[in-house]
Amino acid sequence: MKALIRSAVALLVLALALAGCGGPGTGATGERGGAEGCVTDHAEGKDYFPDKSTVEQSELWDISYHGSYKTITLADTENDGAGPLRYVLYQCGTPRPEAAGDLAGALFVQVPVTNVAVTSFNALAMLDRLGKNRTITGLSGQLLGNVGKDAWYAGVAEAAGKPTSIGEYTDLDREAVLGLENQVVFMSGFGAGFDDISNARAAGLPGVSVSNRLERHALASAEWLKMVAAFYNAEAAANTEFDAIKARFDQVVATVTGKVGDREAGYLCVAPERGCEFVHAHGAETLVGRLFTRLGVGNVFAPGNDRPNGRPYDFEEAVGTAASADFFVVYDPLKLTTDTLKADPRFNRFRPFRDGAFIAGVDANFEECRAKTYLDVDVLLRDIAIGLAPDLFPGTRGTCFARPS
């Protein structure tokens, strides 16, 4: 009965909130005339976005500018065959565009946003990079849980001013989001089989999909920084940061290409505590699988493995598949990895584990790196390159992935 009452209250608050936002289903979020950054003398036809971004790498989203508003169009990664998602970002102090034609069903948001919630690891890293932590008023329980065990998360939370829990990323607390009056909730778009963002939007919550992990190429993932920045009118900062990431990425490629020999690698996890039974490995179609290809490195787990997030292997299949491997990248924490290897002698059948020819997540900053890896793809590529060819990077240890000491 309490749950029923709670739901009824939530729906009542939701209805009132939508009514105040100017329309059912697609209402604008964050109406705040006269606030900092708002236009006070709107002129029809004027370009209110002098700083613009262009999408160069991503295959999943695009942006267009229309004087006083901009439209982000992105693939609905949760629903195969569905039409695209649209976010209409209109300058505070200017009229809200009409929700008609291509804009029907879009999420309308006044920008720059000043009050957001985050459930996506990668989006949190992007807000931090843009210097927008102070706008965060809500975090998922999982992200808040990292505050007590990771210095970077603690710094983000401190800058945000003790953000409130809004539930878990798979089960948002609607009352909490409505109570915080969040203009948007930056959520992870995990792809087919998930419905987190669809459920949030169906409930009238301003869920925004950050689906960078589904990009096929590393720089495309990093470019989602520009998408997030558009909600803050911070395109100039995002463009500069992305260009720097790309330059460093290209430098690593130039350093390593043609110099790693005939290598056979694998990208996998092994720790049962993190859902890996016995091994879960990525093929050639994942982001890291394509990094191997970019470096000219073979991928032992590529045959018969075209899933976007890899697939599991039992002992017999793993041993046969990885027989030629000479190097592994393990995306578990290093200590957990070594403990797992010690506890299960079957892993001695793999030459990279037997010879110590592998890298795994650095324990000291594992959670921070988990948030930043798909933004700082130059660091990810460099860590892999250092593991493969340490002689090309003398005296340098990986940032997020390193060999066992």
C-alpha positions in Angstrom: 0.0 0.0 0.0 2.8 2.4 0.8 4.4 1.7 -2.6 1.0 2.4 -4.2 0.7 5.7 -2.4 4.2 6.6 -3.3 3.5 5.9 -6.9 0.3 7.9 -6.8 2.1 10.9 -5.3 4.9 10.6 -7.8 2.4 10.6 -10.7 0.6 13.7 -9.2 3.8 15.6 -8.9 4.8 14.5 -12.4 1.5 15.7 -13.8 2.0 19.1 -12.1 5.6 19.4 -13.3 4.6 18.6 -16.9 1.8 21.1 -16.8 4.2 23.8 -15.6 6.7 23.0 -18.4 4.2 23.8 -21.1 2.8 20.6 -22.5 2.4 16.9 -21.9 5.0 14.3 -22.8 7.5 16.6 -24.5 7.6 19.5 -22.1 10.5 21.9 -21.7 12.7 21.5 -18.8 14.4 24.2 -16.8 12.3 27.2 -17.5 14.2 30.0 -15.8 13.7 33.5 -17.3 16.2 36.1 -16.2 18.8 33.6 -15.0 22.5 33.9 -15.8 23.2 33.2 -19.4 19.6 34.0 -20.5 18.7 36.4 -23.3 16.9 39.5 -22.2 16.3 41.1 -25.6 15.4 38.3 -28.1 15.7 39.3 -31.7 14.1 37.0 -34.4 16.7 35.6 -36.7 19.7 36.3 -34.6 22.3 33.5 -34.2 22.6 32.9 -30.4 25.2 30.2 -30.7 28.5 31.7 -32.1 30.4 28.6 -30.9 29.4 25.5 -32.8 30.5 21.9 -33.0 30.6 19.6 -36.0 30.4 15.9 -35.7 33.5 14.4 -37.4 33.8 10.8 -36.0 30.5 9.7 -34.4 28.2 7.4 -36.3 25.4 7.7 -33.7 24.6 11.4 -33.3 24.6 14.8 -35.0 23.8 18.4 -34.3 22.3 21.3 -36.2 21.9 25.0 -35.3 18.9 27.1 -36.0 19.4 30.6 -34.6 17.9 30.5 -31.2 17.9 26.7 -30.8 19.9 23.6 -31.7 18.8 20.1 -32.4 20.7 17.0 -31.4 19.6 13.9 -33.3 20.9 10.5 -32.1 20.2 6.8 -32.7 17.7 5.2 -30.3 20.2 2.4 -29.3 17.7 0.7 -27.0 15.0 0.1 -29.7 16.1 -1.5 -33.0 14.2 0.0 -35.9 12.8 2.9 -33.9 13.1 6.5 -35.1 15.9 8.7 -33.8 15.8 10.5 -30.4 15.8 14.3 -30.6 16.8 16.9 -28.0 15.9 20.5 -28.8 18.1 22.9 -26.9 16.8 26.4 -27.0 18.5 29.5 -25.6 17.2 30.7 -22.3 15.1 33.8 -22.8 14.0 32.9 -26.4 10.7 31.3 -27.4 10.5 27.5 -27.2 10.2 26.1 -30.8 7.0 24.5 -31.7 6.8 20.7 -31.1 5.7 19.9 -34.6 7.1 18.1 -37.6 10.5 16.6 -36.9 10.4 18.2 -33.5 7.3 16.4 -32.3 8.1 14.1 -29.5 11.5 15.7 -28.8 12.8 16.6 -25.4 12.9 20.4 -25.1 15.6 21.9 -22.8 16.5 25.5 -22.1 20.2 26.1 -22.2 22.7 26.6 -20.7 21.6 24.0 -18.2 22.4 24.6 -14.5 20.8 21.7 -12.7 21.5 18.1 -13.9 21.6 14.6 -12.6 24.0 11.9 -13.8 23.9 8.1 -13.9 26.5 7.5 -16.6 30.1 7.0 -15.6 31.3 8.4 -18.9 29.0 11.5 -18.8 30.3 12.3 -15.3 33.9 12.3 -16.7 32.7 14.6 -19.5 31.1 17.1 -17.1 34.2 17.1 -15.0 36.4 17.8 -18.0 34.1 20.7 -19.0 34.3 22.1 -15.5 30.6 21.7 -14.9 30.6 19.7 -11.6 28.8 22.5 -9.8 25.7 21.9 -11.9 25.3 18.3 -10.6 22.6 18.0 -8.0 21.8 14.3 -8.3 23.9 11.1 -8.9 23.0 7.4 -9.1 23.7 5.3 -6.0 26.4 3.5 -7.9 28.3 6.7 -8.6 27.8 8.0 -5.1 29.1 4.7 -3.8 32.4 5.4 -5.5 32.9 8.7 -3.6 34.1 6.8 -0.5 36.7 4.7 -2.3 38.0 6.9 -5.1 39.7 10.3 -4.8 38.5 11.5 -8.2 34.9 10.8 -7.4 35.3 12.4 -4.0 36.5 15.6 -5.7 33.6 15.6 -8.2 31.1 15.2 -5.3 32.8 18.0 -3.3 32.7 20.4 -6.3 29.0 19.5 -6.8 28.2 20.3 -3.2 26.9 16.9 -1.9 24.6 15.7 -4.7 21.5 13.7 -3.8 21.0 10.0 -4.7 18.4 9.6 -7.5 18.3 5.8 -7.3 20.1 3.4 -9.5 20.8 3.8 -13.2 18.4 1.0 -14.0 15.8 2.2 -11.6 15.5 5.9 -11.2 13.8 7.4 -8.1 11.2 9.5 -9.9 10.3 11.5 -6.8 14.0 12.4 -6.3 14.4 13.6 -9.8 11.2 15.6 -9.8 12.1 17.0 -6.4 15.5 18.2 -7.6 13.9 19.7 -10.7 16.7 18.4 -12.9 16.7 19.8 -16.3 18.3 16.7 -17.7 19.5 13.3 -16.5 22.6 12.1 -18.4 22.2 8.4 -18.7 24.1 5.5 -20.2 22.7 4.2 -23.5 23.6 0.5 -23.3 21.9 -0.6 -26.5 19.4 -3.3 -27.5 18.1 -5.3 -24.5 18.1 -2.3 -22.2 15.2 0.1 -21.5 16.6 2.6 -18.9 16.3 5.7 -21.1 13.0 4.6 -22.7 11.5 4.0 -19.3 12.7 7.4 -18.0 11.2 9.3 -21.0 8.0 7.3 -20.7 7.7 8.5 -17.1 8.2 12.1 -18.2 11.7 12.3 -16.8 14.3 14.2 -18.9 16.6 11.3 -19.6 19.4 12.0 -22.1 21.2 9.1 -23.8 25.0 9.1 -23.6 25.7 6.1 -25.9 29.4 6.7 -26.5 30.3 3.1 -25.5 28.3 1.8 -28.4 30.5 3.6 -31.0 32.6 1.4 -33.2 35.7 3.6 -33.0 37.5 5.2 -30.1 37.6 8.8 -31.3 33.9 8.6 -32.0 33.4 7.7 -28.3 35.5 10.7 -27.2 33.5 13.0 -29.5 30.4 12.6 -27.3 32.1 15.3 -25.2 30.8 17.7 -27.8 27.2 16.4 -27.4 27.2 16.8 -23.6 28.8 20.3 -24.0 26.0 21.5 -26.2 23.7 21.5 -23.2 26.0 24.0 -21.6 26.7 26.1 -24.7 30.3 25.0 -24.1 31.1 23.9 -27.6 34.3 25.9 -27.9 35.8 24.1 -24.8 34.7 20.7 -26.1 36.1 21.3 -29.5 39.5 22.2 -28.1 39.6 19.2 -25.8 38.5 16.8 -28.5 41.2 18.1 -30.8 43.8 17.6 -28.1 42.7 14.0 -27.5 42.8 13.3 -31.2 46.2 14.7 -31.6 47.6 12.6 -28.8 45.8 9.5 -30.1 47.2 10.0 -33.6 50.7 10.4 -32.1 50.5 7.0 -30.4 49.3 5.4 -33.7 52.3 7.0 -35.5 54.7 5.7 -32.8 53.5 2.1 -32.8 52.3 1.3 -36.3 54.6 -1.1 -38.1 56.8 -1.6 -35.0 55.0 -4.2 -32.9 55.7 -7.2 -35.1 53.5 -10.2 -35.6 51.6 -10.0 -32.3 48.5 -11.8 -31.2 46.5 -10.2 -28.4 43.3 -10.5 -26.5 41.0 -8.1 -24.5 39.2 -9.9 -21.7 38.1 -10.2 -18.1 38.6 -13.1 -15.8 37.2 -12.2 -12.4 34.0 -14.1 -11.4 33.3 -11.2 -9.0 32.8 -9.0 -12.0 30.6 -11.4 -13.9 33.3 -13.2 -15.9 32.8 -17.0 -16.1 35.4 -18.3 -17.2 36.6 -15.7 -19.6 34.7 -12.9 -21.4 36.5 -11.6 -24.4 36.0 -9.0 -27.1 36.2 -9.7 -30.8 37.2 -7.4 -33.7 33.9 -5.5 -33.7 34.3 -3.8 -30.3 36.0 -0.5 -29.7 39.1 -2.1 -28.2 39.0 -4.8 -30.9 39.3 -2.0 -33.5 42.2 -0.5 -31.5 44.1 -3.7 -32.0 43.4 -3.5 -35.7 44.5 0.1 -35.8 47.9 -0.9 -34.2 48.3 -3.8 -36.6 47.9 -6.4 -33.8 46.0 -9.6 -34.3 43.0 -10.5 -32.0 42.8 -14.1 -31.0 39.2 -13.8 -29.9 38.0 -12.2 -33.2 36.8 -15.4 -35.0 33.1 -16.1 -34.3 32.9 -13.1 -32.0 31.0 -10.2 -33.5 29.0 -9.1 -30.5 29.3 -5.4 -29.7 30.4 -6.2 -26.1 32.2 -9.5 -26.7 31.0 -12.9 -25.4 31.8 -15.6 -22.8 34.2 -18.5 -23.3 34.4 -21.7 -21.2 37.8 -23.2 -20.4 38.0 -25.6 -23.3 37.0 -23.0 -25.9 39.2 -20.3 -24.4 42.3 -22.4 -24.4 41.8 -23.4 -28.0 40.9 -19.9 -29.2 43.8 -18.2 -27.4 46.5 -20.8 -28.1 48.5 -18.3 -30.2 48.1 -15.3 -27.8 51.3 -13.6 -26.6 49.7 -10.6 -24.9 46.5 -9.8 -23.0 44.7 -6.7 -21.8 42.6 -7.6 -18.8 39.9 -5.1 -17.9 39.7 -6.2 -14.3 41.6 -4.5 -11.5 45.2 -5.8 -11.3 45.0 -7.3 -7.8 41.7 -9.0 -8.5 43.3 -10.3 -11.7 46.4 -11.7 -10.0 44.3 -13.2 -7.2 42.0 -14.9 -9.8 45.0 -16.3 -11.6 46.5 -17.7 -8.4 43.2 -19.3 -7.4 42.6 -21.1 -10.7 45.6 -23.0 -12.1 43.8 -23.4 -15.4 44.9 -19.9 -16.3 48.5 -21.2 -16.5 47.5 -22.7 -19.9 47.6 -19.2 -21.4 51.1 -18.0 -22.3 50.4 -14.3 -21.5 49.4 -15.2 -17.9 52.1 -17.7 -17.5 54.8 -15.3 -18.7 53.3 -12.1 -17.1 52.8 -10.7 -20.6 49.6 -8.8 -19.7 48.3 -5.5 -18.4 45.3 -5.0 -16.1 43.5 -2.1 -14.5 45.7 0.0 -12.1 44.2 -0.5 -8.6 44.8 3.0 -7.3 42.6 4.7 -9.8 40.5 1.9 -11.2 37.1 3.6 -10.7 38.4 6.9 -12.1 39.7 5.2 -15.2 36.5 3.2 -15.6 34.7 6.6 -15.9 37.3 8.2 -18.2 38.6 5.5 -20.4 36.0 6.0 -23.2 36.7 9.7 -23.1 40.5 9.6 -22.8 40.8 7.1 -25.6 44.3 8.4 -26.2 45.3 7.2 -22.7 43.7 3.8 -23.4 45.5 3.4 -26.6 48.8 4.5 -25.1 48.4 2.1 -22.2 47.9 -0.8 -24.6 50.8 0.4 -26.7 53.1 0.5 -23.7 52.1 -3.0 -22.7 52.7 -4.3 -26.2 56.0 -2.4 -26.9 57.5 -1.0 -23.8 60.8 -0.2 -25.6 58.9 2.4 -27.6 58.0 4.2 -24.4 61.2 3.9 -22.2 60.7 4.5 -18.5 56.9 5.0 -18.9 54.2 3.1 -17.0 50.6 3.0 -18.0 48.1 5.3 -16.5 45.0 3.1 -16.3 46.5 -0.3 -17.4 49.8 -1.6 -16.3 51.8 -4.9 -16.1 52.1 -6.7 -12.8 55.2 -5.5 -10.9 
